[in-house]
Amino acid sequence: MKIATLSQIREVLPSLDLIPAIESGFVAYSEGRAIVPPVGELILDKGETHIKYGYIKGDEHYVIKIASEI
């Protein structure tokens, strides 16, 4: 497992062109090749957290996105 710190992510982001990957993901989703389960939601006393995750059939990676409002 590889864990990236926030500073490592910030260092790399400016050099990335993510638009082609995002477009490719939407194409895979439209073609029924993306597995995207329902959004997870955690309601807390101070805020909430949403978890989205999925993968494209036959791909070697999966994605997890966690967004918090606290």
C-alpha positions as CSV (number, residue, x, y, z in Angstrom):
1,M,0.0,0.0,0.0
2,K,1.2,3.5,-0.8
3,I,0.2,6.5,1.2
4,A,0.7,10.0,-0.1
5,T,0.9,13.0,2.2
6,L,-0.9,16.2,1.6
7,S,2.5,18.0,0.9
8,Q,3.4,15.3,-1.7
9,I,0.0,15.7,-3.4
10,R,0.4,19.5,-3.5
11,E,3.8,19.1,-5.0
12,V,2.7,16.9,-7.9
13,L,-0.7,18.4,-8.7
14,P,0.5,21.4,-10.7
15,S,2.3,19.2,-13.2
16,L,-0.7,16.9,-13.9
17,D,-3.2,17.2,-16.7
18,L,-6.2,15.2,-15.3
19,I,-8.8,16.2,-17.9
20,P,-8.0,13.2,-20.2
21,A,-8.3,10.8,-17.3
22,I,-11.6,12.3,-16.1
23,E,-13.0,12.2,-19.6
24,S,-11.9,8.5,-19.9
25,G,-13.6,7.7,-16.6
26,F,-16.9,9.3,-17.8
27,V,-16.7,7.3,-21.1
28,A,-16.2,4.1,-19.1
29,Y,-19.1,5.0,-16.9
30,S,-21.3,5.7,-19.9
31,E,-20.3,2.4,-21.4
32,G,-21.2,0.5,-18.3
33,R,-17.6,-0.5,-17.5
34,A,-17.4,1.5,-14.2
35,I,-18.5,0.0,-10.9
36,V,-19.7,2.8,-8.7
37,P,-21.5,1.7,-5.5
38,P,-23.8,4.2,-3.7
39,V,-22.2,7.1,-1.8
40,G,-21.4,6.4,1.8
41,E,-22.4,9.0,4.3
42,L,-21.4,9.5,7.9
43,I,-23.3,12.2,9.8
44,L,-21.3,13.5,12.8
45,D,-22.2,15.8,15.7
46,K,-19.8,18.4,14.1
47,G,-20.4,17.8,10.4
48,E,-20.5,15.0,7.9
49,T,-18.3,12.9,5.7
50,H,-19.1,11.4,2.3
51,I,-17.2,8.5,0.8
52,K,-17.3,7.7,-2.9
53,Y,-15.4,4.8,-4.4
54,G,-15.3,2.6,-7.5
55,Y,-13.3,1.0,-10.3
56,I,-13.3,0.3,-14.0
57,K,-13.7,-3.3,-14.9
58,G,-10.3,-4.8,-16.0
59,D,-8.3,-1.9,-14.6
60,E,-5.6,-2.5,-11.9
61,H,-6.6,0.5,-9.7
62,Y,-9.6,1.6,-7.7
63,V,-10.5,5.0,-6.4
64,I,-11.7,6.2,-3.0
65,K,-12.7,9.8,-2.3
66,I,-13.4,11.0,1.2
67,A,-14.8,14.5,1.6
68,S,-15.4,16.0,5.1
69,E,-17.2,19.1,6.3
70,I,-16.4,19.6,10.0
